[in-house]
Amino acid sequence: MSDLDVTVLDRPAQNWINGEWSADGAVLESISPSTGEVLGHYVDASAEESQRSINAAREAFSATDWAKDRSLRSRALLEMADRLQGIAPELALMLAREGGKLHMQTQWEVRLSIEWLRYAAASALLQTDGRALEVSPGVHFHSAREPMGVVGVISPWNSPVILSVRAIGPALAAGCTVVLKLPHQTALTNALFSKAMAETKLLPPGVLNIITETGSIGASLLVESPEVNAISYTGSTKIGRLIGANGSRTLKRINLELGGKTPLIVFDDADLNLVVPQIIMACVLMNGQYCCTGSRILVQRGIADRLRAALIEAYQNIRLGHSDDPDAQLGPLVDKDSVRRLDEQVAAAEGYAKILVRGGPVTEGPLASGAFFRPALIEVQDLDTYVVQNELFGPVQTFELFDDEADAIHRANATEFGLAASIYTADASRARRVGKGVEAGHIWINCWAVLSEHFEQSGYKQSGIGALCGPQAIQEFQELKIYATVDAPSPGA
């Protein structure tokens, strides 16, 4: 471990508010989902700490040059990226041990987070103020974009680093100040991330405040406070609806990326050598705890028998292991409560569907002390069933048959979600037709989960409001102001 890691972890992980560490709150344990052992301790942010973070962000927005100086913002974001790169190995390892994702995947998350911060730094310089036009002789209009003010960012435990960066990057680039509320499941990871941000010398105190809490007091304060101008939340659709309703009382800007039920649409002409490994990865990546998990396999009847047999064999041989086991294909769920919930959902499906692979909790052997769940594969045709309509958030997939393009589109659109979809076919024209028909923010053709900071991430229907990443992201945190000027009459007119 580096000196940075030791500095943070030799005491309970604290909150970062107004340029200072704060320890006003109960001290709780962080538990490894791989082993059930205590990894360390953290301070659970109090309501007072949460309010102080809002006050600090408001003061920094009003009293510093952050909102006015785009060069400062760009240089600070670049320094943040450099600081994060300096602790990347420690951060990735801690995230794996604390959050349960495989180490290879957390390394990828941290690496992308650094790139996304650098993209935000460029956005701070490249953003334009708007446009100008003489709408009629002597009547001039121009528009300007201005930072909204204080932004509350509420991030989930499944990818706390990159999903925080995805929101705080454009918010800071826009000139806003931020309160970042992070989940308790990754409290020690949060502390390492906060330490890197705290050591960014170009970041004025109060511009970025970071708190960790077990409940929702701080999150509720962010949503309800008239001092917070915008909320960016990533998480469940259920909580997203509450945030939208409560945030409407102060008419604040709401940016939401919510649940998903990603269909993987496999046509008869698809290359199974390509498809099978991608379907498996779409189930086990992030241990199935991913908003874009490929939780629904829609397969055309002509190829269904072959694909079903290949997946049954593959899931019966998935190798489970601790998050830092380099040979593991699937790590633990975030906690044992998640294991119990998922097991109950699969057990209930036995009453209305065919269980191809039962999966379930690991109750014996060296992994029994962790929160491990073997993948489950459920064949079902009735769209009005729990496993089809609800986001299970674990390594569970449904196997559904369709007849033609129209049937595939109908089934793909049969849930309230619209985050993403994959289409597997050798026919490019078919892929475009089906892609146009599917109601989702991301359409992946012969691939899955391919994302870039250069393009927006957004959802249809109950999967979200607004967009992050890409050129549009910075506008989510800006107001648009319109100026009009009328020329004075010329002398003697």
MOJOFEN-V988651 format. One record per backbone hydrogen bond with DSSP energy under -1.0 kcal/mol. NH is the residue of the N-H (numbers start at 1). CO is the residue of the C=O. Records with the same first field share a line. If there is no record, write none. Layout:
# MOJOFEN-V988651
NH=CO  CO
This chain:
# MOJOFEN-V988651
6=2
7=3
8=4
9=5
10=6
13=41
15=22
16=210
17=20
20=17
22=15
25=23
28=42
30=40
32=37
36=32
39=30
42=28
43=13
44=26
45=212
46=24
50=46
51=47
52=48
53=49
54=50
55=51
56=52
57=53
58=54
59=55
60=56
61=57
62=58
63=59
64=60
69=65
73=69
74=70
75=71
76=72
77=73
78=74
79=75
80=76
81=77
82=78
83=79
84=80
85=81
86=82
88=85
91=87
92=88
93=89
94=90
95=91
96=92
97=93
98=94
99=95
100=96
103=323
106=102
107=103
108=104
109=105
110=106
111=107
112=108
113=109
114=110
115=111
116=112
117=113
118=114
119=115
120=116
121=117
122=118
123=119
124=120
126=122
127=123
133=141
135=133  139
136=139
139=136
140=485
141=133
142=483
143=131
144=481
146=479
148=477
151=177
152=230
153=179
154=232
155=181
163=159
165=161
166=162
168=164
169=165
171=167
172=168
173=169
174=170
175=172
176=171
177=149
178=207
179=151
180=209
181=153
182=211
186=183
187=184
190=186
191=187
192=188
193=189
194=190
195=191
196=192
197=193
198=194
199=195
200=197
201=199
203=200
207=204
209=178
210=16
211=180
213=182
220=216
221=217
222=218
223=219
224=220
225=221
228=225
229=150
230=150
231=253
232=152
233=255
234=154
235=257
240=236
241=237
242=238
243=239
244=240
245=241
246=242
247=243
248=244
249=246
250=247
252=247
253=229
255=231
256=465
257=233
258=463
264=296
265=422
266=298
267=424
270=267
274=271
275=271
276=272
278=274
279=275
280=276
281=277
282=278
284=280
285=281
287=284
288=285
289=286
293=290
294=282
295=293
296=262
297=398
298=264
299=400
300=266
301=402
303=300
307=303
308=304
309=305
310=306
311=307
312=308
313=309
314=310
315=311
316=312
317=314
321=330
325=322
328=325
329=319
330=319
333=371
339=335
340=336
341=337
342=338
343=339
344=340
345=341
346=342
347=343
348=344
349=345
351=348
352=349
353=349
354=379
356=377
357=377
360=374
362=372
368=365
370=367
371=33
374=360
376=395
377=357
378=397
379=354
380=399
385=383
389=385
390=386
396=394
397=376
398=295
399=378
400=297
402=299
408=404
409=405
410=406
411=407
412=408
413=409
414=411
421=442
422=263
423=444
424=265
431=427
432=428
433=429
434=430
435=431
436=432
437=433
438=434
440=438
441=418
442=419
444=421
446=423
455=452
457=468
460=418
462=416
463=460
465=256
468=457
470=453
473=470
476=473
477=474
478=475
479=146
481=144
483=142
485=140
487=138
493=490
